């Protein structure tokens, strides 16, 4: 992940980012779902040969509701050959996922743009309902290391509890861009593969909740969302934590 400080990028040799994704939801589709899936696969089969169908829970934003709603939905996943990228399609939505390794934002943006262009040609969507940009980080810490060593965001516990909660989940929400967008920051315990370490998830979910305010400029909104997430990432972590990711210097 690349971090913005006064809009100067810093790249890290050992970033904590494990996944980035961008989700688009539309008000109306010009093509029926089965036709969309077939025509999309024709366009991407050489790079995304594996197809899976999943049923799960999705999140939909609505500017008339105080928080996103949870819905059950079916989605088809197209997976690339080395399993580092996913394209997920369902009724009225498209999700583009980049797993590790995440090279840089410009590469991810180009990937998103390519898939969005294809999707618009085959699905013919009308009206943006919401957009979400999400960055998921996982950070390993020593078992008894205090959160304040790594995070500037967190909470304190009354001394009567005598120990820190495990597991825990802290969710904070911030209104951005004149009530147009919302940033959801989640700090929570995550499953660790090392018994001597504890893993913490730091998740940034930036969402467009008033789509009429962007005039259809999807990628321009994505750029602004990315900048906001980078600033939030930098603000949420201590200098000690950032140093542990091994900064390389300014991005060219």
C-alpha positions in Angstrom: 0.0 0.0 0.0 1.2 3.5 -0.8 0.7 6.1 2.0 0.0 9.8 1.3 1.7 12.4 3.5 0.9 15.9 2.3 0.2 14.2 -1.0 3.7 12.8 -1.3 3.6 9.0 -1.6 5.7 6.6 0.4 6.1 3.0 -0.7 6.9 0.2 1.7 8.8 -3.0 1.2 6.7 -4.9 3.7 3.2 -3.3 3.6 0.3 -4.9 5.6 -2.2 -4.7 2.8 -3.8 -8.1 2.1 -6.7 -7.0 -0.3 -8.1 -4.0 -2.1 -11.5 -4.0 -3.8 -13.8 -1.7 -5.5 -17.6 -2.3 -5.7 -20.1 -0.7 -8.0 -23.9 -1.1 -7.6 -26.3 0.1 -10.2 -30.0 1.1 -10.2 -31.0 -0.7 -13.3 -29.5 -3.2 -15.8 -29.9 -3.1 -19.5 -29.2 -6.9 -19.9 -30.5 -9.9 -18.0 -28.0 -11.5 -15.6 -27.4 -14.7 -17.5 -26.5 -12.8 -20.7 -24.2 -10.5 -18.8 -22.3 -13.5 -17.3 -21.9 -15.2 -20.6 -20.7 -12.1 -22.5 -18.4 -11.0 -19.7 -16.8 -14.5 -19.6 -16.2 -14.3 -23.4 -14.2 -11.1 -22.8 -12.1 -12.3 -19.9 -11.8 -16.1 -20.2 -8.1 -16.1 -21.2 -7.1 -14.3 -18.0 -9.9 -15.4 -15.7 -10.6 -19.0 -16.6 -12.0 -20.2 -13.2 -15.7 -19.6 -12.5 -17.4 -20.1 -9.1 -20.9 -19.3 -7.8 -21.4 -18.3 -4.2 -24.3 -17.3 -2.1 -23.6 -14.8 0.7 -24.3 -11.6 2.4 -23.8 -8.2 0.8 -23.9 -4.6 2.0 -26.0 -1.9 0.2 -25.7 1.8 0.9 -28.8 4.0 0.8 -28.7 7.8 1.4 -32.1 7.5 3.0 -30.9 5.1 5.7 -28.3 6.0 8.5 -26.2 2.9 7.8 -25.8 0.3 5.0 -28.3 -2.6 4.9 -27.4 -6.3 4.8 -28.9 -8.4 2.0 -28.6 -12.0 0.8 -27.3 -12.3 -2.8 -25.8 -14.7 -5.3 -22.5 -13.8 -7.0 -20.4 -15.3 -9.7 -16.6 -15.1 -9.3 -14.1 -15.1 -12.1 -10.6 -15.9 -10.8 -7.3 -15.3 -12.6 -4.7 -18.1 -13.2 -2.5 -17.2 -10.2 -5.5 -16.4 -7.9 -4.4 -12.9 -7.2 -7.4 -11.1 -8.8 -11.1 -11.7 -8.8 -14.1 -10.2 -10.6 -17.4 -10.7 -8.9 -20.7 -10.1 -10.6 -24.3 -10.3 -9.3 -27.6 -8.8 -10.0 -26.9 -5.1 -10.4 -23.4 -5.1 -9.0 -19.7 -5.5 -10.0 -16.8 -6.0 -7.6 -13.1 -5.9 -8.6 -10.7 -7.5 -6.1 -6.9 -7.3 -6.0 -5.2 -9.7 -3.6 -1.5 -9.9 -2.7 0.7 -8.8 -4.3 -0.7 -5.3 -4.6 1.9 -3.3 -6.7 0.5 0.2 -6.5 -2.6 2.2 -6.9 -2.1 3.1 -10.5 -1.9 -0.6 -11.4 -5.1 -1.4 -9.4 -6.9 1.6 -10.9 -6.0 0.4 -14.5 -7.4 -3.0 -13.6 -10.6 -1.6 -12.3 -11.0 0.7 -15.3 -10.5 -2.2 -17.8 -13.1 -4.3 -16.1 -15.6 -1.5 -15.7 -15.3 -0.7 -19.4 -16.0 -4.3 -20.3 -18.9 -4.5 -17.9 -20.6 -1.4 -19.2 -20.4 -2.8 -22.8 -22.0 -6.2 -21.8 -24.3 -5.2 -19.0 -25.4 -1.7 -20.0 -26.1 -0.5 -16.5 -28.1 2.7 -15.8 -27.7 4.9 -12.8 -25.1 4.4 -10.1 -26.6 3.4 -6.7 -23.4 3.3 -4.7 -19.6 2.8 -5.0 -17.3 1.4 -2.3 -13.5 1.3 -2.1 -12.1 -1.0 0.5 -8.5 -1.6 1.7 -7.9 -4.5 4.2 -4.7 -4.6 6.2 -3.5 -7.3 8.6 -0.8 -6.4 11.1 1.0 -8.9 13.4 1.9 -7.9 17.0 3.5 -9.5 20.0 1.0 -11.2 22.2 1.2 -8.7 25.1 2.1 -5.6 23.0 -0.3 -2.7 23.7 -2.3 -1.5 20.7 -1.0 2.0 21.3 2.5 0.9 20.1 1.0 0.4 16.6 -2.3 2.2 16.4 -3.3 5.8 17.0 -6.9 4.7 16.8 -8.3 2.4 19.5 -9.9 2.4 22.9 -9.1 2.0 26.5 -10.6 -0.4 29.0 -11.5 0.2 32.7 -8.9 -1.3 35.1 -11.6 -3.5 36.7 -11.5 -5.8 33.7 -7.7 -6.4 34.3 -7.1 -7.6 30.8 -7.7 -6.5 27.2 -10.7 -8.0 25.4 -10.0 -10.9 23.0 -11.6 -10.9 20.5 -12.6 -7.3 20.0 -14.1 -5.1 17.2 -14.1 -1.4 17.0 -16.0 0.4 14.3 -16.0 4.1 13.7 -17.8 6.0 10.9 -16.9 9.4 9.5 -18.9 11.6 7.1 -16.7 12.9 4.3 -16.9 15.3 1.3 -19.9 17.3 2.5 -22.0 14.3 3.4 -21.5 12.7 0.0 -19.3 9.9 1.3 -18.8 7.8 4.4 -15.5 6.3 5.7 -15.9 3.3 7.9 -12.8 2.3 9.9 -12.7 -1.2 11.6 -10.1 -2.3 14.0 -10.5 -6.0 15.0 -8.8 -9.1 16.0 -7.9 -11.5 13.1 -6.9 -15.1 12.9 -3.1 -15.5 13.3 -1.0 -18.4 11.9 1.7 -17.7 14.5 0.9 -18.7 18.1 3.5 -16.2 19.4 1.8 -13.3 17.6 -1.6 -11.7 17.5 -3.1 -10.4 14.3 -5.1 -7.2 14.0 -7.2 -6.2 11.0 -7.3 -2.5 10.0 -10.1 -2.1 7.5 -10.9 1.0 5.6 -14.3 1.0 3.8 -15.0 4.3 1.9 -18.5 4.5 0.4 -20.4 6.9 -1.9 -23.8 7.4 -0.3 -25.1 10.2 -2.6 -24.4 9.1 -6.1 -26.1 12.1 -7.7 -23.2 14.2 -6.5 -20.5 12.7 -8.8 -22.2 13.1 -12.2 -21.2 9.6 -13.3 -17.5 10.2 -12.8 -16.7 6.8 -11.3 -12.9 6.7 -11.5 -12.6 10.4 -10.4 -14.5 9.4 -7.3 -12.3 6.4 -6.9 -9.2 8.6 -6.9 -10.6 10.9 -4.2 -11.6 7.9 -2.1 -8.2 6.4 -2.4 -6.6 9.6 -1.2 -8.9 9.7 1.8 -8.1 6.1 2.7 -4.3 6.7 2.4 -4.6 9.7 4.7 -6.6 7.7 7.2 -4.2 4.8 7.0 -1.3 7.1 7.8 -3.2 8.8 10.6 -4.2 5.5 12.3 -0.7 4.1 12.6 2.2 5.2 14.8 5.6 6.2 13.4 6.9 2.9 15.0 4.4 0.9 13.0 5.2 2.7 9.7 8.9 2.2 10.2 8.3 -1.5 10.6 6.8 -1.6 7.1 10.3 -0.5 5.7 9.7 2.7 3.8 11.5 3.0 0.5 11.1 6.7 -0.2 9.0 8.9 -2.4 7.1 7.2 -5.2 8.2 8.4 -8.7 
